[in-house]
Amino acid sequence: MQLLNTNVAKTTEGTLTVEFHGEGNEMISVRMASDAAGDESAAILRAKEMMVQITSFGVDDLSPSVPGEGVSIYDTLAGELDDRTEVV
């Protein structure tokens, strides 16, 4: 995703949301406690840190939050990964 714009907004009392907007209406939204970040720059940095932390999880950690609802991210990625796996 090519980043075009970043917005920081208080969403409810005690939380704020950092939105990363990309081309083609792509968006990543990170919600956090407002006390976790001081000013807008700190909130953006914290949101980036949170995204890095979540990407460090293995594929096995990606599953639907509600069992039985839709196709899990794991199942989607597993199909893509299986196609790229090389047997040696």
MOPAC internal coordinates of N, CA, C and O (Angstrom, degrees):
PM7 1SCF
backbone

  N    0.0000 0     0.00 0     0.00 0    0    0    0
  C    1.4486 1     0.00 0     0.00 0    1    0    0
  C    1.5275 1   108.04 1     0.00 0    2    1    0
  O    1.2310 1   120.75 1   -51.07 1    3    2    1
  N    1.2991 1   116.17 1   128.93 1    3    2    1
  C    1.4559 1   121.01 1   175.13 1    5    3    2
  C    1.5263 1   108.00 1   -89.03 1    6    5    3
  O    1.2310 1   120.46 1   -60.49 1    7    6    5
  N    1.3264 1   116.72 1   119.51 1    7    6    5
  C    1.4525 1   122.16 1  -176.55 1    9    7    6
  C    1.5177 1   110.71 1   -74.30 1   10    9    7
  O    1.2310 1   120.93 1   -54.39 1   11   10    9
  N    1.3492 1   115.82 1   125.61 1   11   10    9
  C    1.4547 1   121.75 1   179.63 1   13   11   10
  C    1.5282 1   112.53 1  -107.94 1   14   13   11
  O    1.2310 1   120.58 1   146.48 1   15   14   13
  N    1.3467 1   116.49 1   -33.52 1   15   14   13
  C    1.4548 1   120.37 1  -174.10 1   17   15   14
  C    1.5183 1   109.60 1  -157.94 1   18   17   15
  O    1.2310 1   120.69 1   -29.33 1   19   18   17
  N    1.3188 1   116.29 1   150.67 1   19   18   17
  C    1.4609 1   121.97 1   176.40 1   21   19   18
  C    1.5164 1   108.53 1  -131.41 1   22   21   19
  O    1.2310 1   120.87 1   -48.98 1   23   22   21
  N    1.3410 1   115.94 1   131.02 1   23   22   21
  C    1.4694 1   121.44 1   178.41 1   25   23   22
  C    1.5179 1   109.75 1  -120.87 1   26   25   23
  O    1.2310 1   120.82 1   -37.63 1   27   26   25
  N    1.3251 1   116.03 1   142.37 1   27   26   25
  C    1.4585 1   122.10 1   174.40 1   29   27   26
  C    1.5243 1   106.69 1  -123.38 1   30   29   27
  O    1.2310 1   120.58 1   -51.09 1   31   30   29
  N    1.3421 1   116.50 1   128.91 1   31   30   29
  C    1.4637 1   120.09 1  -178.65 1   33   31   30
  C    1.5148 1   110.36 1  -146.37 1   34   33   31
  O    1.2310 1   120.72 1   -36.25 1   35   34   33
  N    1.3319 1   116.23 1   143.75 1   35   34   33
  C    1.4564 1   120.61 1   171.35 1   37   35   34
  C    1.5182 1   106.84 1   -74.82 1   38   37   35
  O    1.2310 1   120.46 1   -52.71 1   39   38   37
  N    1.3244 1   116.73 1   127.29 1   39   38   37
  C    1.4592 1   120.08 1  -177.00 1   41   39   38
  C    1.5129 1   111.94 1   -97.49 1   42   41   39
  O    1.2310 1   119.93 1   133.14 1   43   42   41
  N    1.3008 1   117.74 1   -46.86 1   43   42   41
  C    1.4578 1   122.88 1   176.26 1   45   43   42
  C    1.5141 1   106.57 1  -142.98 1   46   45   43
  O    1.2310 1   121.09 1    -6.87 1   47   46   45
  N    1.2827 1   115.52 1   173.13 1   47   46   45
  C    1.4610 1   118.57 1   179.25 1   49   47   46
  C    1.5254 1   109.29 1   -61.25 1   50   49   47
  O    1.2310 1   121.28 1   -59.54 1   51   50   49
  N    1.3167 1   115.15 1   120.46 1   51   50   49
  C    1.4580 1   120.10 1   177.35 1   53   51   50
  C    1.5122 1   115.39 1    93.33 1   54   53   51
  O    1.2310 1   119.42 1   175.24 1   55   54   53
  N    1.3450 1   118.71 1    -4.76 1   55   54   53
  C    1.4681 1   120.16 1   178.03 1   57   55   54
  C    1.5225 1   110.12 1  -131.96 1   58   57   55
  O    1.2310 1   121.92 1   -22.72 1   59   58   57
  N    1.3204 1   113.93 1   157.28 1   59   58   57
  C    1.4622 1   119.81 1   172.21 1   61   59   58
  C    1.5161 1   108.51 1  -139.90 1   62   61   59
  O    1.2310 1   121.18 1   -19.59 1   63   62   61
  N    1.3202 1   115.34 1   160.41 1   63   62   61
  C    1.4594 1   122.25 1  -178.26 1   65   63   62
  C    1.5183 1   109.45 1  -124.95 1   66   65   63
  O    1.2310 1   121.38 1   -46.23 1   67   66   65
  N    1.3320 1   114.97 1   133.77 1   67   66   65
  C    1.4594 1   121.89 1   173.10 1   69   67   66
  C    1.5178 1   106.21 1  -108.69 1   70   69   67
  O    1.2310 1   120.42 1   -56.04 1   71   70   69
  N    1.3200 1   116.80 1   123.96 1   71   70   69
  C    1.4605 1   121.83 1   179.51 1   73   71   70
  C    1.5211 1   109.35 1  -113.46 1   74   73   71
  O    1.2310 1   121.27 1   -51.94 1   75   74   73
  N    1.3285 1   115.17 1   128.06 1   75   74   73
  C    1.4607 1   122.23 1   175.82 1   77   75   74
  C    1.5248 1   106.54 1  -105.72 1   78   77   75
  O    1.2310 1   120.12 1   -65.41 1   79   78   77
  N    1.3385 1   117.37 1   114.59 1   79   78   77
  C    1.4624 1   122.54 1  -177.35 1   81   79   78
  C    1.5222 1   110.11 1  -101.40 1   82   81   79
  O    1.2310 1   121.23 1   -45.69 1   83   82   81
  N    1.3313 1   115.26 1   134.31 1   83   82   81
  C    1.4542 1   121.34 1   178.19 1   85   83   82
  C    1.5082 1   111.17 1  -122.56 1   86   85   83
  O    1.2310 1   121.49 1     0.66 1   87   86   85
  N    1.3182 1   114.75 1  -179.34 1   87   86   85
  C    1.4568 1   119.16 1   179.95 1   89   87   86
  C    1.5247 1   110.23 1   -69.81 1   90   89   87
  O    1.2310 1   121.04 1   -23.27 1   91   90   89
  N    1.3212 1   115.61 1   156.73 1   91   90   89
  C    1.4618 1   120.69 1   179.31 1   93   91   90
  C    1.5114 1   113.46 1    69.41 1   94   93   91
  O    1.2310 1   119.87 1  -151.55 1   95   94   93
  N    1.3254 1   117.85 1    28.45 1   95   94   93
  C    1.4680 1   123.39 1   179.72 1   97   95   94
  C    1.5202 1   113.74 1    63.26 1   98   97   95
  O    1.2310 1   119.90 1  -157.88 1   99   98   97
  N    1.3244 1   117.79 1    22.12 1   99   98   97
  C    1.4595 1   120.18 1   174.77 1  101   99   98
  C    1.5177 1   108.85 1   -75.04 1  102  101   99
  O    1.2310 1   120.53 1   -36.55 1  103  102  101
  N    1.3441 1   116.59 1   143.45 1  103  102  101
  C    1.4559 1   119.98 1   178.60 1  105  103  102
  C    1.5183 1   109.93 1  -152.28 1  106  105  103
  O    1.2310 1   121.18 1   -41.03 1  107  106  105
  N    1.3106 1   115.35 1   138.97 1  107  106  105
  C    1.4548 1   122.49 1   171.63 1  109  107  106
  C    1.5169 1   106.10 1  -117.35 1  110  109  107
  O    1.2310 1   120.64 1   -50.98 1  111  110  109
  N    1.3170 1   116.38 1   129.02 1  111  110  109
  C    1.4540 1   121.81 1  -177.82 1  113  111  110
  C    1.5236 1   108.59 1  -119.11 1  114  113  111
  O    1.2310 1   120.63 1   -48.01 1  115  114  113
  N    1.3366 1   116.40 1   131.99 1  115  114  113
  C    1.4624 1   121.94 1   178.97 1  117  115  114
  C    1.5254 1   107.69 1  -124.03 1  118  117  115
  O    1.2310 1   120.45 1   -57.92 1  119  118  117
  N    1.3246 1   116.75 1   122.08 1  119  118  117
  C    1.4643 1   121.63 1   178.50 1  121  119  118
  C    1.5232 1   108.59 1  -106.77 1  122  121  119
  O    1.2310 1   120.85 1   -42.11 1  123  122  121
  N    1.3247 1   115.98 1   137.89 1  123  122  121
  C    1.4671 1   120.60 1  -178.58 1  125  123  122
  C    1.5262 1   109.87 1  -147.85 1  126  125  123
  O    1.2310 1   121.22 1   -13.86 1  127  126  125
  N    1.3121 1   115.26 1   166.14 1  127  126  125
  C    1.4579 1   120.18 1   174.13 1  129  127  126
  C    1.5192 1   108.63 1   -66.39 1  130  129  127
  O    1.2310 1   120.47 1   -43.12 1  131  130  129
  N    1.3144 1   116.70 1   136.88 1  131  130  129
  C    1.4639 1   119.23 1  -176.61 1  133  131  130
  C    1.5185 1   112.16 1   -66.46 1  134  133  131
  O    1.2310 1   119.87 1   157.64 1  135  134  133
  N    1.3237 1   117.85 1   -22.36 1  135  134  133
  C    1.4600 1   119.41 1   177.43 1  137  135  134
  C    1.5272 1   112.16 1   -77.37 1  138  137  135
  O    1.2310 1   120.48 1   169.90 1  139  138  137
  N    1.3495 1   116.69 1   -10.10 1  139  138  137
  C    1.4690 1   120.84 1   178.34 1  141  139  138
  C    1.5163 1   111.53 1   -76.00 1  142  141  139
  O    1.2310 1   120.30 1   162.61 1  143  142  141
  N    1.3156 1   117.03 1   -17.39 1  143  142  141
  C    1.4671 1   120.98 1  -178.75 1  145  143  142
  C    1.5158 1   109.09 1  -140.92 1  146  145  143
  O    1.2310 1   120.75 1   -43.61 1  147  146  145
  N    1.3096 1   116.18 1   136.39 1  147  146  145
  C    1.4568 1   120.47 1  -178.97 1  149  147  146
  C    1.5197 1   112.25 1   -79.36 1  150  149  147
  O    1.2310 1   120.13 1    96.31 1  151  150  149
  N    1.3174 1   117.35 1   -83.69 1  151  150  149
  C    1.4595 1   121.41 1  -179.17 1  153  151  150
  C    1.5275 1   110.21 1   -95.00 1  154  153  151
  O    1.2310 1   120.31 1     2.38 1  155  154  153
  N    1.3402 1   117.01 1  -177.62 1  155  154  153
  C    1.4685 1   121.40 1  -177.66 1  157  155  154
  C    1.5238 1   112.31 1   -60.75 1  158  157  155
  O    1.2310 1   120.23 1   138.15 1  159  158  157
  N    1.3251 1   117.17 1   -41.85 1  159  158  157
  C    1.4658 1   120.32 1  -179.86 1  161  159  158
  C    1.5175 1   111.20 1   -61.86 1  162  161  159
  O    1.2310 1   120.61 1   138.43 1  163  162  161
  N    1.3256 1   116.44 1   -41.57 1  163  162  161
  C    1.4675 1   120.65 1   178.64 1  165  163  162
  C    1.5249 1   110.91 1   -67.11 1  166  165  163
  O    1.2310 1   120.32 1   143.44 1  167  166  165
  N    1.3357 1   116.99 1   -36.56 1  167  166  165
  C    1.4708 1   120.73 1   178.59 1  169  167  166
  C    1.5223 1   110.89 1   -65.66 1  170  169  167
  O    1.2310 1   120.34 1   138.14 1  171  170  169
  N    1.3213 1   116.95 1   -41.86 1  171  170  169
  C    1.4670 1   120.71 1   178.76 1  173  171  170
  C    1.5331 1   110.09 1   -64.29 1  174  173  171
  O    1.2310 1   120.28 1   136.08 1  175  174  173
  N    1.3167 1   117.08 1   -43.92 1  175  174  173
  C    1.4619 1   121.33 1   178.27 1  177  175  174
  C    1.5246 1   110.66 1   -61.35 1  178  177  175
  O    1.2310 1   120.21 1   135.90 1  179  178  177
  N    1.3374 1   117.21 1   -44.10 1  179  178  177
  C    1.4696 1   120.92 1   179.48 1  181  179  178
  C    1.5231 1   110.44 1   -63.93 1  182  181  179
  O    1.2310 1   119.79 1   139.55 1  183  182  181
  N    1.3270 1   118.00 1   -40.45 1  183  182  181
  C    1.4666 1   120.93 1   178.67 1  185  183  182
  C    1.5247 1   110.66 1   -62.28 1  186  185  183
  O    1.2310 1   120.40 1   138.28 1  187  186  185
  N    1.3273 1   116.85 1   -41.72 1  187  186  185
  C    1.4679 1   120.68 1   177.96 1  189  187  186
  C    1.5222 1   110.42 1   -63.89 1  190  189  187
  O    1.2310 1   120.43 1   139.49 1  191  190  189
  N    1.3346 1   116.78 1   -40.51 1  191  190  189
  C    1.4654 1   120.46 1   177.66 1  193  191  190
  C    1.5170 1   110.82 1   -61.90 1  194  193  191
  O    1.2310 1   120.33 1   138.52 1  195  194  193
  N    1.3443 1   116.98 1   -41.48 1  195  194  193
  C    1.4632 1   120.96 1   179.51 1  197  195  194
  C    1.5273 1   111.19 1   -63.38 1  198  197  195
  O    1.2310 1   120.42 1   140.56 1  199  198  197
  N    1.3400 1   116.81 1   -39.44 1  199  198  197
  C    1.4677 1   119.70 1   179.60 1  201  199  198
  C    1.5262 1   110.69 1   -66.89 1  202  201  199
  O    1.2310 1   120.25 1   141.69 1  203  202  201
  N    1.3228 1   117.12 1   -38.31 1  203  202  201
  C    1.4694 1   120.15 1   177.55 1  205  203  202
  C    1.5184 1   109.72 1   -64.12 1  206  205  203
  O    1.2310 1   120.13 1   137.72 1  207  206  205
  N    1.3206 1   117.36 1   -42.28 1  207  206  205
  C    1.4602 1   120.89 1   179.44 1  209  207  206
  C    1.5177 1   111.59 1   -61.54 1  210  209  207
  O    1.2310 1   120.17 1   138.53 1  211  210  209
  N    1.3128 1   117.28 1   -41.47 1  211  210  209
  C    1.4588 1   119.68 1  -177.69 1  213  211  210
  C    1.5282 1   111.60 1   -71.50 1  214  213  211
  O    1.2310 1   119.91 1   149.40 1  215  214  213
  N    1.3345 1   117.78 1   -30.60 1  215  214  213
  C    1.4612 1   119.69 1   179.30 1  217  215  214
  C    1.5157 1   111.74 1   -75.07 1  218  217  215
  O    1.2310 1   119.82 1   166.68 1  219  218  217
  N    1.3310 1   117.94 1   -13.32 1  219  218  217
  C    1.4575 1   120.18 1   179.31 1  221  219  218
  C    1.5268 1   112.09 1   -79.33 1  222  221  219
  O    1.2310 1   119.85 1   169.33 1  223  222  221
  N    1.3481 1   117.90 1   -10.67 1  223  222  221
  C    1.4585 1   121.09 1   177.06 1  225  223  222
  C    1.5178 1   109.86 1   -70.44 1  226  225  223
  O    1.2310 1   120.71 1   -30.34 1  227  226  225
  N    1.3336 1   116.25 1   149.66 1  227  226  225
  C    1.4548 1   120.59 1   176.26 1  229  227  226
  C    1.5129 1   111.03 1   -74.32 1  230  229  227
  O    1.2310 1   120.55 1   -11.98 1  231  230  229
  N    1.3078 1   116.56 1   168.02 1  231  230  229
  C    1.4599 1   122.00 1  -179.98 1  233  231  230
  C    1.5217 1   110.93 1   -60.99 1  234  233  231
  O    1.2310 1   119.73 1   149.13 1  235  234  233
  N    1.3360 1   118.11 1   -30.87 1  235  234  233
  C    1.4618 1   121.20 1  -179.90 1  237  235  234
  C    1.5198 1   112.53 1   -63.31 1  238  237  235
  O    1.2310 1   119.91 1   158.50 1  239  238  237
  N    1.3355 1   117.78 1   -21.50 1  239  238  237
  C    1.4515 1   121.09 1  -179.25 1  241  239  238
  C    1.5231 1   112.13 1   -81.78 1  242  241  239
  O    1.2310 1   119.62 1   172.36 1  243  242  241
  N    1.3287 1   118.34 1    -7.64 1  243  242  241
  C    1.4535 1   121.97 1  -178.07 1  245  243  242
  C    1.5165 1   109.56 1   -93.47 1  246  245  243
  O    1.2310 1   120.42 1   -72.64 1  247  246  245
  N    1.2975 1   116.81 1   107.36 1  247  246  245
  C    1.4559 1   120.93 1   178.36 1  249  247  246
  C    1.5188 1   108.06 1  -147.41 1  250  249  247
  O    1.2310 1   120.10 1   -19.40 1  251  250  249
  N    1.3333 1   117.41 1   160.60 1  251  250  249
  C    1.4622 1   118.66 1  -179.21 1  253  251  250
  C    1.5189 1   110.39 1   -64.17 1  254  253  251
  O    1.2310 1   120.37 1   -34.38 1  255  254  253
  N    1.3378 1   116.90 1   145.62 1  255  254  253
  C    1.4543 1   120.31 1   179.98 1  257  255  254
  C    1.5265 1   111.37 1   -71.64 1  258  257  255
  O    1.2310 1   120.33 1   154.23 1  259  258  257
  N    1.3247 1   116.97 1   -25.77 1  259  258  257
  C    1.4551 1   121.40 1   177.76 1  261  259  258
  C    1.5301 1   107.43 1  -117.93 1  262  261  259
  O    1.2310 1   120.13 1   -68.98 1  263  262  261
  N    1.3510 1   117.35 1   111.02 1  263  262  261
  C    1.4621 1   119.44 1  -179.13 1  265  263  262
  C    1.5182 1   111.89 1   -56.29 1  266  265  263
  O    1.2310 1   121.13 1   -42.14 1  267  266  265
  N    1.3351 1   115.45 1   137.86 1  267  266  265
  C    1.4523 1   120.87 1   177.19 1  269  267  266
  C    1.5162 1   114.57 1    85.76 1  270  269  267
  O    1.2310 1   119.80 1   179.57 1  271  270  269
  N    1.3212 1   117.98 1    -0.43 1  271  270  269
  C    1.4636 1   120.67 1  -179.31 1  273  271  270
  C    1.5107 1   109.92 1  -104.47 1  274  273  271
  O    1.2310 1   120.36 1   -75.19 1  275  274  273
  N    1.3062 1   116.92 1   104.81 1  275  274  273
  C    1.4581 1   121.12 1   175.19 1  277  275  274
  C    1.5154 1   113.41 1    73.02 1  278  277  275
  O    1.2310 1   121.61 1     3.61 1  279  278  277
  N    1.3106 1   114.52 1  -176.39 1  279  278  277
  C    1.4585 1   121.75 1   179.03 1  281  279  278
  C    1.5181 1   107.55 1   -89.33 1  282  281  279
  O    1.2310 1   121.12 1   -46.00 1  283  282  281
  N    1.3260 1   115.45 1   134.00 1  283  282  281
  C    1.4574 1   118.34 1  -178.86 1  285  283  282
  C    1.5221 1   110.95 1   -73.84 1  286  285  283
  O    1.2310 1   121.24 1   -23.80 1  287  286  285
  N    1.3149 1   115.24 1   156.20 1  287  286  285
  C    1.4581 1   120.72 1   174.77 1  289  287  286
  C    1.5176 1   109.15 1   -60.98 1  290  289  287
  O    1.2310 1   120.73 1   142.75 1  291  290  289
  N    1.3287 1   116.20 1   -37.25 1  291  290  289
  C    1.4638 1   120.25 1   179.05 1  293  291  290
  C    1.5239 1   110.85 1   -57.85 1  294  293  291
  O    1.2310 1   120.37 1   133.07 1  295  294  293
  N    1.3423 1   116.90 1   -46.93 1  295  294  293
  C    1.4609 1   120.07 1  -178.85 1  297  295  294
  C    1.5294 1   111.19 1   -63.15 1  298  297  295
  O    1.2310 1   120.76 1   140.07 1  299  298  297
  N    1.3186 1   116.16 1   -39.93 1  299  298  297
  C    1.4576 1   120.50 1   178.82 1  301  299  298
  C    1.5215 1   110.78 1   -63.61 1  302  301  299
  O    1.2310 1   120.74 1   131.21 1  303  302  301
  N    1.3339 1   116.18 1   -48.79 1  303  302  301
  C    1.4590 1   120.18 1  -179.24 1  305  303  302
  C    1.5223 1   111.82 1   -68.23 1  306  305  303
  O    1.2310 1   120.30 1   144.70 1  307  306  305
  N    1.3313 1   117.03 1   -35.30 1  307  306  305
  C    1.4588 1   120.07 1  -178.56 1  309  307  306
  C    1.5201 1   110.74 1   -59.69 1  310  309  307
  O    1.2310 1   120.27 1   139.74 1  311  310  309
  N    1.3284 1   117.09 1   -40.26 1  311  310  309
  C    1.4606 1   120.71 1   177.64 1  313  311  310
  C    1.5146 1   111.42 1   -63.63 1  314  313  311
  O    1.2310 1   120.63 1   138.32 1  315  314  313
  N    1.3338 1   116.40 1   -41.68 1  315  314  313
  C    1.4723 1   120.24 1   179.06 1  317  315  314
  C    1.5152 1   110.83 1   -68.47 1  318  317  315
  O    1.2310 1   120.64 1   139.52 1  319  318  317
  N    1.3295 1   116.38 1   -40.48 1  319  318  317
  C    1.4600 1   120.28 1  -178.27 1  321  319  318
  C    1.5363 1   110.66 1   -69.80 1  322  321  319
  O    1.2310 1   120.62 1   142.65 1  323  322  321
  N    1.3379 1   116.42 1   -37.35 1  323  322  321
  C    1.4603 1   119.13 1   179.16 1  325  323  322
  C    1.5271 1   111.24 1   -61.22 1  326  325  323
  O    1.2310 1   120.58 1   143.67 1  327  326  325
  N    1.3286 1   116.49 1   -36.33 1  327  326  325
  C    1.4629 1   120.75 1  -179.81 1  329  327  326
  C    1.5185 1   111.53 1   -68.30 1  330  329  327
  O    1.2310 1   120.32 1   154.18 1  331  330  329
  N    1.3372 1   116.99 1   -25.82 1  331  330  329
  C    1.4617 1   120.76 1  -176.94 1  333  331  330
  C    1.5129 1   113.46 1   -97.86 1  334  333  331
  O    1.2310 1   120.15 1   171.96 1  335  334  333
  N    1.3396 1   117.31 1    -8.04 1  335  334  333
  C    1.4462 1   120.25 1  -177.09 1  337  335  334
  C    1.5183 1   110.38 1   -73.14 1  338  337  335
  O    1.2310 1   121.23 1   -50.07 1  339  338  337
  N    1.3099 1   115.25 1   129.93 1  339  338  337
  C    1.4556 1   121.26 1  -179.84 1  341  339  338
  C    1.5146 1   109.05 1  -105.48 1  342  341  339
  O    1.2310 1   120.53 1   -54.72 1  343  342  341
  N    1.3069 1   116.58 1   125.28 1  343  342  341
  C    1.4631 1   121.25 1   178.72 1  345  343  342
  C    1.5200 1   107.83 1   -87.51 1  346  345  343
  O    1.2310 1   121.11 1   -53.09 1  347  346  345
  N    1.3227 1   115.49 1   126.91 1  347  346  345
  C    1.4658 1   120.44 1  -177.53 1  349  347  346
  C    1.4931 1   109.99 1  -109.26 1  350  349  347
  O    1.2310 1   120.10 1   180.00 1  351  350  349

